[in-house]
Amino acid sequence: MFKKSAMRTGAGIMSLAMLLGTAGLMPASQAAAAGTVTINEVCPKNDSYAARDGGTYDWIELYNGSGSAVDISGWGITDKAETPYRFTIPEGTTLQAGGRKIIFCDGTAGETNKEIAPFGLSTSGETLTLTDKAGNIASQVTFGDMAKDTSYGQYPDGSGEFYVLAGTPNAENKAPEGSNAVRTPSFSAESGFYDNGFSLSIEVPQGTTVYYTTDGSDPTASSEKYSSPLTIKDMTSEPNKYSARTDITAYTDILAPDEGVLKAAVVRAVAVDSQGRASDIITKTYFVGSANVERYKKMKVISLVTDPDNLFDYDKGIYVLGKVYDQGGGGMTFPGMGNWGNPGQGQPAQGQNGQQQGGFNMGNWNMGGQQQGNGQQGGFNMGDIQLGGAGGPVVNADEDTQQGGAQQGGWNMGGQNGGFDWSQFGGAAGGDGAAAGGAGGFDWSQFGGAAGGDGAAAGGAAAGGAGGFDWSQFGGAAGGDGQQGGAGGFGGMGGFGGGGMGDFAFMSQANYNQKGSEWERPANIEIFENGKSVVSQNVGIRTKGAASRAWAQKSFNIFARQDYGKSSVEYDLFEGKSTKEKNNKVIDTFDGFTIRNGGNDNMAGFFRDSVNQSLVGDRDMATQATSECILFIDGEFWGIYQLMEKYNTDYFKSHYGIKKNDVSFIKNGSLEDGNDQDLTEWNSLLSQISSADMTSGAAYQQIAEKLDIQSFIDYFAAQIYWANKDWPSNNTGVWRANTVDPENPYADGKWRMVLFDTEYAANLADKVNETGPTYNSFSQFGGGGGMGGWGGFMGGGASLSGAFTNLMKNAEFKKQFELSFMDMANYNFDTKKTTEAINYYKGFKQQILDTYKRFPSSKHTHNESTFDQDYQLLETFYNTRYSNVTSQMKSYMGLTGSLASVSVSNDGSKGSVKFNTIKLDDSLSTWSGKYFTDYPVTVKATAKEGYSFDHWEVTGATVSDTSSDEITVPVSEGVSIKAVYKEGGAPAITTTKPVTTTTTSKTTTTSVQVTFTTTKSGDTKVTKYGDANNDGSVDLSDAVIIMQSLANPNKFGINGSDSHHITDIGYANADVAGNNDGVTTEDALAIQKYLLGLVKNLPTK
């Protein structure tokens, strides 16, 4: 913990009155007597000491260390130095000698209770200043992040020596305990980039001995004793140590670097007192020399330092094959498919049901003999295959997951011997593989490439007997003719020959793919931006990913926890790209994040996922802000990485304003956050969507009340456009808020989509056949049920693809999807934008080439040529995808029209235009896109202050009313639309009403007064009072849309961006309370009372 310092308090540090006096603002004053009254103790997380009103607020303790009473009337205390008297101590307040005074702090309570300071203390730390009546700074204290009921205080009282203590409000401070009792050593130079070497001194706290290490290991009393300055130099010429290891993957082609990698000097020190108590460890990283300084100084550089045993120890190291690999004997785990036993052992495997859990479980795959629990015998038992169930964790999850019991929903193979086409796991099935469907026929050929020789027939009609397999493509040629056998017989097992796993080494169980808190390790992380240290703290680390955990360059999840000293990382990690949905403010506090190796794009372009996600950040789904960084582990160069936001409750709280305990998040079919009921309800909803009659408007409306339709559409449109092959049977996520808050449009109880790991797409190197610009993602949907061709969409049923397939039968959904898809194709994936994004990451060519060199392979070549080829593939994809995918969509949807150009003109200084789902950039005077003539387009204009909308100028199409600010325009070639404004704006309707908050269990009305402004576009006839969403009935959803339109008019108001915004008719229907005073929160409350039977009729007046 970085909280102990010898900070002294006292008067005369600097007189505020003196500063002001020099400017002639107030006369200079006399300083208070030094060391009289000081800030003695601070508690920013009070959970036990109550104020007189019963509240447990933050608190500050003042202490009079003088021998006489001191009148502190009129003194000020503040957390903002420029405003010294945010709280003024009341007149008549005197502290006796040795006396104490507690000042409670709370921003809300302090507004009405004058005994409480009207500001809270930052839970992550800040500086507090005590100023006397004359303007002199009497005491100033800076504290950091602390646990509940822990304080930062002086020991002994008034001594000026600060420690982290157990809180003792209004009582003598107790001695610090453990590491808090020992001062940390201090260094003569801070971490950073240095042109030349230098001498480093370490200050030894009085009464202690300092020990240090230079290899990243934790210093202890057995380490080198500090006695004289250390020489800090460029370490690159030193032999490779950690980067020389090759026991970090089951892949046998991974080599150690053939020359020295760049290195930094890492120094770690600890102070130990005479009682043997150790201080916290201080870690510093120094990048020295021209290579370090010039190449990476201007980038974001991360130094991750942990005891090497945490990474590389045989028993506990999280980066190596280790004990798990040796004890597992090469057993396999397939991402999302549970664990597979050892192939070819010839020993009976005693499988037991229920051990493997997840979205897709191979269950107990027994290759050697009798399998218990499912009544099957033989050389190959499918065991309990379960698809889409609500069971426990899957391999892809990186967090502790809820342990599931019996699977819910999904599809259970049991002892089925039906046919399968597994071809879509790696490419299009060759030969007869596509026709797999006989008893036990499988085509596994595409796991590693097109099946060769007689293997091509495996799983087709020619496969001899039930269960003929060709495993040849796992990593080697099948022996002989593939040995097509009888029931359970395997074709050649050449790929496993010699004990190797070939290209399926990622399936090996090892230390590095273990999960859960028992595999989290402590570390120190320091982040440098433009050569300066901006973050330095202790964190927890775990390896991250599914198959990519087996890569030599692995990903990490970073966890900020109070146990490590600080519960958050406070820095804008993503250059302003991570923002709140409500107000677009930058998010700069994170309780965790990910350092990612590019996933499937590793050792290729690295940043496909970053490119893809950056292009759709404005759409209605959760996306991750990304950056790029260079990682050093224990001082050695580890390559270039993606820096990414991490999906967890903190993400949804920061982005959408949802309380952490109200978030439900489901990833890859497993519950990440929330409760079991959430998972059950999500699976039930998928089943309902997949099976309901979607030609029924009522059925579709029921779905729309539970699922954010626009989010679902945007999610599918993006993934289809990218030709993402690793989805949606994998890499899927949904979330919702479990408490409904009408003031928050995202707290409506609807499920929304979560986007991540999109890189197995867009012409991914060596996967071009299945991710290329001509690939037809729509062909994977099937007919919404059945298993005849698993593909990336798993053939439908109660799944995402099944839901999509069935929703497409609804005319409204079909129209909304087509228009949204073309919006994204024309706007988000405009080649100017895609080229700009790609060129940005091409700018890291040298850093990527350095990473190739850092992780050499005897099998794969990665060099400048392959880099250029890969980025050319990515550019080609985006430059040629449009015509292919729009043609494929037309065929899939059965559209009969043609593509036609539509252009929009607007003066952005006078107003803004929304075209279908696109909020056009005000800087664009003209924008155009192509749309199918099957559906009309919709355009809205919103005038800016000082202007009002006047009319539209439309050419090439007939529009009945061009004076309305929203019009629908038929599509034909050459249609042009122009928004025309005039000076002067119509006044808005402003009302002040109580706020109503609805939860799943109760409704409460508060007395907080909030002013809402709503603009009504004109007089509209009422069709049904209370029917705010125009669905023909009055229910709770009408109250919700009213509150949404008031809380977020830009999205849900009459001119809102959301497809389910309130309309003119809905607005008229919603005005059910008051005397035609417009829509207010009173109307939402009246509808709720009507539904509860408290009022009999609408309108109420």
N, C-alpha and C positions, 0 to 999 in steps of 0.2 A: 504494500500500500504506500502511496506517495503522499503521505499526509503529515509527516513529522518534520518540523523545521524549528530552528531557534529564532523564530520571529519575535522581536521585542515590541512592546507597545509603550506608548507614553506620549506626553504632550510635546508640542514644539516640533513634530516631524515637518509640518508646514502649516502655517496659519492661513486659513481661508480668508480671514479678514485682511491679512497682509496682502494677499494676492488681489483682492478686490480693492483695497486701499490704494495700491499703486495705480489703479485705473481711475482713481477719484470717485469710486462708487460708494465707499464707506470708510470711515476712519480706521486706522490700524488699532488693534486691541492688544491687551496684555495676554500673554500665554497663561494657561492654567498651570497650577503646580504640577510638576512632572511626577508621573507614576501614581496619581491619586486614584481616580476611578477609571477602570479599564473594562473592556469586553473580556470576561473571564471564561465564558463557556458558550458554545453555539450548538443547537440541536435542530437540524433541518428536517428530520423525520421522526417527529414525536408521536408515539403511539400509546403512551401510558400516563403522562403527567397532564392532568386536566386543569383548565382555567376555571374561573368562578362560574362561568356559564355552562360548564361541563364539556366544552370543546377541547380536543387535544390538538392544539396548534403548534407550529414551529415556535421555538423560544430562544431568547438571548439572555444570558445572565451577566449583569454588571456587578463589579466588585470594588469596594473601597479598600485599597491596601494601605491607606495612610493611618496615622494615629489619631485622627480627629474627624469629626463629621464634615460632610461636603454637601452643599446645596446644589442639586443637579437640575433644578427647575429650569425649563427652557432649553435644556440640552437637546440635541437632535441625534437621531440614529437613522441610517439609511443603507440601502444596498446599491445606491447610485451616487457616486461621489459628487456628481455635478448638481445633485439635489440633496444637500446635507440634512435638511429638516423634513424628510418625508414623514417622520414621526417625531413629535415634540413632547418631551417629558413634561407632565403637568406641573403647574406652579405648586409650591409647597412640598416638593419632593426632596427629602434629605436622606442621604445614606450615612449611617453611623459608621464609626471606625470598624473595619472588618465586616461591614454590612453588605448585603446582596439585594439585588432587585431583578425579578424576572419580567421581561417584556415579551409578551406573546405576539406572534406575527401571523397575520392571515389577511389576504387581499379582500375577501368577502366580509368576514366578521369585522374587520377594521373600518368598514364603511359606516357602520352604525354604532359600534362600540369604541368609544374614544380611548379606552384603556388598552386597546389592541393596535399594534402597528399595522397600517393598511397595505402591507405587502408580505408575501410569503418568502421563505428562504429557498433558494434554488437547491433542488435535491442533488444536482450535479456539482454544486460548489459555486462560490462567488466571494466577493470582498465586501465586508461590512465596515462602516466608518461611524465612530462616535465623535460628535463635535460639541464643544462646550457652548455656552450661551454667547460668548464673544466671537465665536467663529473659529476657534483653534481646534485642530484635530487632536483629540485626547487619546484615541485608540483606534487602531485599524487592524483587522484580522482577515486573512484569506484562508478559506477552508475548501476542501474537496468533497468528493462523493463519499457518503457514509451509510452504514446500515441503520435500521430503525433503532431508536433510543440510544444511539451512539452519539457522542458529542466530540467536538474539537475544543479543547480547553487547556488552561494553564495548570501546570503542576510543578511545584506547589502553587496555590492560589496567588495570583498577582505577580508571579515570578517572571513572566515573559517567556517562559519555556512551554511551548505548545505540543500537545500529544493528542492522539485519538484515545478517547476515554469512554468508560461506561458513564452514561449521563447521570449527573447528580444535581438536579435543579434545586436551588435554594439550600444547598448543603456543600460541605467541604469536598473539593475534588479528590477522587481516589487515585492512587498511583496507577499508571498505565500498566498493562499486562502483556505478556508474550512479546511478540516482535514490536508492538507499539511502544514498548518501554526502552527500545534501543534506537539511538539515532542512526540514520542511514549515512553512509559515506557520501561525500560530494566530490565531483570531478572538476578539474581545472579547465576542461574543454567540453562543450556540448557535442552531441551527435551531429554529424553533418558531412559535407563534402569539402575536402581540403586538397589544394594543389600539391602540397609538400608534406612530408612527415613532420612530427613534432614530439615534444616531451610532454607526457601526461602525468599530472600529479593527482593523488587521491587524498582528500582531507580525512584524517582519522578522528572520529568523534572521541571526546575525552572519555577515558575509562574503557576503551574498547580496543580490539585488534581487528584489522581489516584483512580479509582474504579475497583473492581474486582468481578468475580464470580467463583464458583467451580462446577457448574452443567451443564456447556456447554452453558448457556444462554449468550446473548450479554450483556456485562456490559454497564451500563449507569450511569448518575449522581444519579439515584435512587438505585444503587447497593451498596454493602458494600464498605465503604471507607477504603482505605489502610492506616494503621497507624503503623503497626509493622510486623515483619517477620511472614510468614505463616509456619505451620508445614506440610510437605509433607510426606505421609505415604502410606502403602499398603491399598488400599480402598476396597479390596475384602470382608472384613467382614461387610462393610456397606450394608444396605438393597438394594435389587434390585429395580430399579426405572423404567427405560425405558424398560428393558428386562422383566419386570413383566406385561407388557401390552398385552392384548389378543384381543384388538379392531383393530388389524392390518390385519385381514383377515376375509372373510366370511365363512371360514371353521370353523365349531363349535367344531372340535376335538382338536384344538390347545390349549395347556396349557402353563402356565407360568412355568419357571424352578422351580424345587422343592428345590433348594438350591442356595446359593449365587454364582453368576458368577464372573469370574475374572474381576477385574476393575483396571483402571489407574486413577491417579489424574490429573484432567484437570483444569488449571488455565487460565483465560482470563482477561486481564486488558486493561483499556483505560485511557488516560489522558485528562482532561477537563480544559481549561484555564478560566481566569476571565471573558471572553466574552461569555462563554458557548460553545465555539467551542471544538469539540472532536477530538482526534487523531484517527488514525487507531487502530483497536483492535489487540492486540498481544495475541497469543494463544500458550500455552505450554502443553505438555503431558508428564507425568512422570510414568513409570512403576516401581513399587517398590515391593520388596519382592522376595523370592526364586521361588514361583510358576510362577510369571510373567517372571522372568529373565531366569530361566532354560528351561521353556517349549517353549518359542517363540522367545527368543533373537536371535537365529541363523536363523530365518526365515525373510521373508519380512513382516513387520507389518505396517498396515495403521491405523492411528488415524483420523477419520472423525468427526469433531466437528462443530456443527451448533446449533443455538438457537433451543431448543426442540420444540418450536411452529412450526418451519419449517417442522418438521416431524410428530408431534403428535397433533397439534391443530385441532379442529373439523372442522373449516372453511377452513384453508389453509394448513394443514398438508398433506404432500405427502406420508406418510407411513401408514395412517389409513383408515378405512372405511369412516368415516367422514360424512359431510353434503351431499355429492353426493350420498352416499349409502342410506341415510334416505330419501332424496327427490326423489330418483329414485324408491323407493318402491320395491327394489329387481329386477329391470329390468336387462336384460341380454345382454351381448355382447360376441359374439363368435369370436375368433381370425380370422380376415380376412373376417368376415361375417356380419359386421355392427352391429346394435343394435336391440335387440328383446324386444318387449313390455312385460308387466307383464302377465304371464299365469294365467288363471282362475279368472280374475277379474270380469268378467261378465259385463263389461262396454264397450261401443263402443270405439274402438281405432281409433283415427283420424290420420291414417298414411298419410304422404305426400311423394310423390316421390322425389328422389334426395338427401334425407338426409344422408343415409348411402352410403359410398363409399369404394372402395377397390377392391382387386383381386377377392374376392368372397363376394357378398352382399346378405344377406337374404332380403334386401330391407325392406319393411314395413310388418313385420309379425304381423298379427292381429289375436289374439286369442279370442277376445271378441265380435266382431260384425262387423259392416260395415266398410269397408276400402275405403277411398276416393282416387281417382287418378288413379285407375286401373280397375274400373268397376266391382270389385268382391265383393261378399257378402258371409257371412257364418262364421262359427266358426273358420275356419283355412284358411287363405289366404296366398299363397306363395308370393304374391306381385311381386315386380320387382327383380327377382333373376338374377344376372348378373355374368357371369364367365369370368375371364381373360380380363376384360375391362381395358380401360386406364383412369379410374376415379381417384378420389382423394385418401386420405390416408386410410390405412388399420390398423387394430388394432395392428399388429405386429411392425409397424414402431415406432421408439423411438424419432424421430426428428420431427420438424415442416415439414409438407408435403404440396406439391402443391395442392391447391383445384381444383379438376377436375370438368369439366362440364359434358356434356353428355358422356356416356361411348362410347369408340371406340372399334370396334371389339368385341371379346368375344361372349357370348351366352346369350340370354335373355329369361328366362322362361316365363315371362308375366303370362298369365293365364293357362299355360300348365297343364295338369293333367297326364303327362307321368309317368312311373314307374322308381324307383331309387333303387339302392342298396347302402345304406349308410354304409354297414358293415365295410368298410375299415377304418372308422374313429377310430376303436378301436380293430378290430380283424376280423377273418374270419367269414362270415355270417353263422349262424347255421340254420339247417333245410331248409325250403323253402325260407329263406331270400335271398339266392343267385339268386333265380329265379325272384326276384322282377321285375315287368315290366308291371303289369296290371295297370288299371286306378287308379292312386293315391296310388299304393301299395308301402309301405316303410318298410324297416327293420332297425329300430334304435337300435336293441338289443345290438349291440356291443359297444355302447358308454360306457358301464360300465361292460360288461361281457356277457357271453352267455345268451340269453333270456331263462327264465324258464317258465314252465307250458305252458298255452295256448298262452303266448306271443310269442313263437317261430314261430307261424304261421303268425304273423303280417307281412303284406307286401307280403306274398306269395300268392299262388293261392287261399288259403282258407280265406284270409282276406275278411270279409263281406263288400260289398259295396265299393264305391270309397273312399279311404282315411282312411282305417283301420290302427291304430297305436298302438304299444305297447311301452309306455314310462316307463315301469316298471324298466328298468335298469338304470334310471337316479339316483337312490339312494335309492330305496325301492321297495318292491314287489308291483306289480299292484293289485288293488283291484278286487276281483271276478275273472271273466274270461277275464279280459282285456277290457270288454265292447267294443267289435268290433262294430263300429257304421256305420252310413250312411256317406254321404258326409261331410267331415270336422270333423267327430267325432273322438275323441281321446280315445285310449285305456287307461287303468288305469293311473292316474297321481300320483301314490303312491310315486314316487321319490321326489315330491315336497311337500309331506305331512308335516304338522306342520310348514309350512313357511320356511322350510330348503331347501337348494339347493343341498344337498348331494354332490356327487363328481363333480357337475357342479358349485360349488361356484365361480370358476374362471370366470364365465360368468357374475357375478354381477358387475354392475357399482359402483365404489367407488372412493374416492379421489386418491387412489394409482394407478389407471390405467388411470388417466387423462394425457394428453400430451400437448406439446407446451411450448413456453417460459413462459407463465403465470404460469406454474407449475414447473419452475426451481427455486431453492432456493440457497442462498449463503451459503458457508461453508468454513472451513479451513481444508486443508488436509496436513498431515505430514506423510512421508513414512520413515520407519526405515529399514536399511539393516545391518544385523549382529550387531544390537544394536545401530547403529549410525543413526542420522537423515540425510537423503540425499536429501529430498524434503520437503519444508515447504512453502505453499502459499495459497492464497484464490482462490477458484474455485466456479463454479456453479454445482449443482447436480440435477439429475432427476431420478426417478425410471425407470427401463428398463425392457423390455420383453413383452411377450404377456400373456399367461395364467400364467406364473411364477410370474407375479406381485402380484397374489393373495396368493403366498406362504408367510409364516411367515418370512422367511429369503429372503429378496428381493435383486434384483440387482440394481446397480446404473450406470448411465452414468456420467462421470466427464468432465467438460468443463473448459478449461483455457481460460479466456477472459481478454482483457485489462481492461474492466470495473471492474474486480476483482483485478487488479494490475499487472497481467502478462499474456501475450497471449499464453504462452506455458509452458509445464513442461519439464525441461531439465535434463534428467537422463536416463540412459540405464535401462529401466524398465523390460526388458525381457532377461537379461543375454546374450546379443549378438545375440539373435535369430531373431530379427527384423533387416533386412538388405536391402540395396538397390540392385535392380536387376542388375544395370549397373556394379557395381564394388564390390559388396558384403560388402560394408562398413556398419558398425553398425549404425542404426538409434537411436538417443538419444534425439530427440526433438519431442514432441507430443502436439497437441493442444487439445487433449482429449483422454480418454481411458475408459474402462469398468471394473467395479468390478462386476463379474457375479457369481450367486449362483449355477451354474452348470446346470441351465435350468431343463429339464426333468430328469436329473440325480441328482437333489437336494435330499438330505436325502438318497442317495444311494452311488454311488461311487464318485460323484461330478465331476470327471475329464475325462469322456468318450470323450467329445468333444476335450479336450486337447490331449488325446492319439491319436484320429483319425487324427486331423489336423497335429500333429507333424510327422506323418508317411508319409504325402504327401506334405510336404513343398517344395520339389524339383520339383513338377509337374507344368504344365502350367496353373495355376489358382491362383487367389488371396487367400491367407490363412492368418490366424491371428496368430501372435506370442502370446504365453501365458506364464504365470508364475502362481505362487500360493502365496496367502497371507492370513494373519489373519487380520480381520477387528474389530476395536473397534469403536463404535458409542457413542459419548459423554461420553467416558471413560468406557463403558461397552462392554464386550466381545460379538461379533456378529457372530463369527464362521469363518470357512475357506472358501475362495472364489477363483475363477479363476480371474486372472488379465489378461485382454485381450486388444489387439489393437482394435481400433474403426474404422470402415469403414466410411470415409468421404473424402472430397477433399484433406485434409492433408495427408491421407494415400496414395492416388494414386500419389500425388506429391512426397512424400518421397520415396516410393518404385519404382515408374516407371518414375520419372522425368517429369510428366505432370503438366503444370500450372493449378492452382486451378480452374480458370475460363474456362478451356478447358475440364474439367471432366464432363462426364455424368454418373450417377450412378442410377440404377433402382433396387429397393428392393421390393420383393413380389408384383410385378406389379405396384408399385407406384414410382413416381419420387422423388428421394432423392436429387440429384444434377443435374443441367443441365436445359434444357428448355422443354416445351411441345412438341416441334418438335422431340426431342430425343425419348420421350416416344412413339410418333406416329410412328416413324421409326422403333423402336424395335418391336412394335406390328405388324407392317406391315411385317417386316422380318420374324417373327414367322409364320405369315399367309402364306408368300411366301414359306418358307421351308416346311411347313406342306402340302401344296397343289401342289407344283411343281413336275414335272416328274423327279425324281431323278435318273432314269436310263439314263438320258441324261447327257453326260459329260459337255456340255455347261451350262446347268442349275446348275449343281453342282459347276462348276467353279465360276459362278456368286455368289453363296452363300459363297464360300470360300473367296471371295474378301471382304465380309462384316462380316463374322464370323470367329474367330480364331478356326479352326476345332480341333486342338490338345487340346486347352483349353476346348472345349465342350466335347470332348471324355474323357479327364482326369476327368472332373467333374462328368460325368455320371458313369464312371467306378468306381470311389471311392464310390459314393453314393450307387451304386448297390452292391458293395462288402460289405459295412457296413450293408446292409439291412435297410437303413434309411426309416422309415415309415412316417416321418413328412416332406416329400419331394416327388415330386416337386410341389405339390399343395400349399406348404408353404416353407418358408426358402429358397427362390431363390434370386439370385442377378446377375446382369451383369453390366459391365462398358465399356466405350470406351473413347478415346481421340477425341475431336471434331476438333482439328487442326492437320493436317498431317505434321510431321517433319521427313523426310527420315533419319536423323541422329539418331533418337530414334526409335528403333524397336517396341516400344509399342505405339507410336504416329502414327499409320497407319490407324486409323478410324475403326478398326475392334472391334466387340463386344467380350469381354472376360468374363469368368465366375468368380463368387465370392462365396467362400465357407464359411458357418457359421452355427452354431447351428446344429451340426451333431450328438448330443447325443441320439436322439430317434432311437437308432440303436444298433447293436452289443450286442444282448442279454440283452437289458435294463431290469432291474429288474421289474417284474410283467407285462412285455410286451413280454415275451419270444416267444409266439406263432407267433408274427408278426415281430419280430426282431432277431429271432434265427438263428443259423448257417445253418439250412435246409430251411429257408424261401426263396422262389423263387421270387426275386424282378422283374425278367423279366416278370413274369405273369401279372404284373400290367399294362403293356404297352397297351394291347388291340390291336385294329387294326388300330390305328391312327385316329380314328374318332368315333363319337357316344358317348352315355352316358351309355351303358349297364354295369354298374359296375364301380363306380367312383374311388375307389382305391386311392393309394397315387399319381398316375400319372395323375389323372383326365381324363383318357380315351382318350387322344390324342386331335385331333382338332388343332386349332391355339394355341398351348401351347408348353412348352418344351418337353413333352412326345410325342406330335404329331410330333414335329420337329425331334426328335430322331427316332421315328418309321419310318418316311418317308426317313430320311437320310440313314437308314439301307438298303434301297433298292438300294443304290449306291454301286457298287462293290469296288471302291476305299475307301470309308468311312468304309464299312464293314470290309475290310482287315485291315485298320488302327486301327479300334476299337479293333478287335480281338488281334492284336499284342500289342497294348497299354495296354489292359486289362490284358493280360498275363504278360507283363512287370511289371505292378504294383503288380499283384498277386505274382509273383516270387521274386521281389526285394523289393518293398515298404512294402509289407505285409509278408515278410519272418518272420517266427515265432521267430527267434532270436531277430529281431528288435521289434516285437510286445511285446514279453515277457519283454524285457529291458524297454520299455516305460511303460508297466503296473506296473512292479516292482518299478519303480521310484515313481509313485503315491501311491502305497501301502505303501511306506515309510512314508506317512502322516497319517497313521492309527490313531494315538493318537489324532491328531488335528481334524480328521473327527469324531471320537468318542466323542470328546468334543463338537462338533457342534451338533451331535445327541442329546446330553444331554441338550444343550442350547435351543433346540426347540422340546420339548416333545409333544407327541400326545396321546390322549385317544383311538385312533383307530388303529394307525400303530405303530409297534415296530421297533425301530432302535437301534441296539446294535452291539457288536463285532461279534456275530454270523451272523447277516445280512450283516455286512461289508464283512466278509470272503466269504459269499455266493455270494455277488454281484461281487466281484473281481474274484471269481472262474468262474462265468458266463462269464465275459469278457474274461478271459483267454481261456475258452472252446470255445468261439466263434472264436477267431483268430486261435486257434489250429486245428479247424475242419471245418472252412468255406471253405477252398481252394477246397477240392474235391467236395463239394456240389455245389458251385457257378460256377466252371468251367464246371461241367456236365450240369448245367442249361443253361449256355451260349451256350454250344454246341447244345443243343436242340433248343433254341430260334433262333440261327443263322442258323440252318440247316447244321452244319458242319458234314462232313463225315469221317474225319481223326481221329487219336487217339493222345493222349498226348505222347510226346517223349522227352527224356532228351537231352539238348544241353549244352555243357560246353565251356567256353572261358578262355584261359590262356594269361597272359600279364605281362611283366616286367614294372611295373609302374615307375621305375627310368628312363626308356628310352622313354616311350610314354604312351598315354592314349587311351582307347578304348571306343567307343560308340556302344552299342548293341541295335538295334532298337531305342527306345526313352530313353534308360538308359545310363547315363554317369557313367560307372563303376568306383568305387573307386580305385584309383591307388594303394592303399594298398592291394587290393585283387589280389593275384597271379593267382587264379583260381576261377571262378564263374560258376554256372550252374543253369539252370531253365528248366521247362517243357513247351513245345509249341505244339500246334496242327499241325499235318502234312499237313493240308490244305494249309498253307501259308509258304513261305520261310522266313527266318530271314535275317536281314541286319546288317553288322558289319563294322565299320570304325576305322581306326587307325590314330592317329596324333602323329608324333614324337616330342620329346622334343629337346631343344637346344643341339646341339652337336651330334644328331643322325638323321637318316633318315629312313623312312619305307622301308623295303626290300621286304618281301613277307609274305603270310599266309601259315601256315601248317594246312591242313584240312584233317581229317580222318572221314570216314563214310558217305561222300557225295562227289559229283563231282562238282567242280567249274572250269569254263573254264579259268579264268585269276586270278591266285593267286598273281600276282604282283601289282594289283591295290590296293590302300589303302582303297577302299570300295568295298565289295563284297556281293553278295546275295547267301545264302546257303540254299538248300532244307533241310527240317527237317525230320529226321528219328532217331530212337533210337540209342543213343551212339555217335552222331556227336560231334566231338571236333574241336575247332578252336583256333589256336595260332598265335599271332602277333610276327613277327620277325623283328628286327631293325638292322641297321649297323651304325658304327660310321661315323660322317660327315653328314652335312645337306645341302640341296639344298638352294641356295640363294633366297631370296624373291624378288618379283617385287615391287619396291617402287616408288611412284609417288607423286607429290605435285600439288594439283589443288584447285580452289576456291570451297567453300562450297555452296551448293544450298539448300535452305529451301523452302518447299512447304506447303502452307496453303490452306484452303478450298476456299479462295477468291483470292489469288494472289501468284505469285512466285517471289522471290527476290534472287539476287545473291550478296553475300558479297565479300569483298576482303580479308577476313581472310584466311590465308594459313594453311592448315591442311595436314599432311602426313598420307597416308593410306598404309598399307602393305597387299598385297594379294598374296597368293601362288596358282599358277595354277598347276594342277596335270599333265598336259601333253597336247599335241596337239590334238584338237578335231575339227571335221568338223562342219562348220556352217550349220544349217538347215534353219534359217530365221533370217536375221539381225534385231536386236531390240527385238526379242522374248526371253527375259531373263528368263521368267518363263515357257517357253516351252508349252504354251497353244495354239499355232498355230496362234496367232494374236499379234499385237503390240498395246499396250495401256498404260495408266498411271501406271498400276500395274507393268509393266516391269521396269519403272524408279524407282518405290518404292523398288523393290527387289534388284536392283543394290545398292541403297543407304543403304539399310539394310545390305547387305553383306559387305559393306565397313565399316559401323559404328559398326557393331556387327558380325564380322566374325565367332566367336565361335558359334553363333546361326544360322546365315543366310549365312555364307560363304560356299564354296564347301564342306567342311567337317563339316558343322554346325549341331547343335542339332535339329533345327526346321524341321518339316516334309516338309515345303515349302521352304527350303534353296535353294540357287542357285546351279545348277548342272554344270558339265563340259560342257555340250552342251549349257546350258543357259549362261555360262561364255563366250563361244565362240560367241554366238549370240549377247551378250551384248556389245562387243568391236566394237562400231560403230563410234567412234570419235578418231582422232589421227592416228598414223601410227603403228598399231598393238602394242600399248604400254601397253596392258593390260586394265583391267576394272578400270575406274576412275569415278569421279563425272562428268567429261565432257561427258561421255557416257549417263548418266541419263539426263543431260541437252539437249543433242542432240536429244534424244527420245522425250522429251517434245516439243522441237522446231519442230520436225517432225509432232507431233500430232496437233500443232497449225498452221501448214502450212508454217512455217518460213524456213524450209528446205524441199526439195522435195524428197530426196532419202536418204536411209541408206545403207551402211555407208556414212558419210559425206565427207570422204577423201579417 
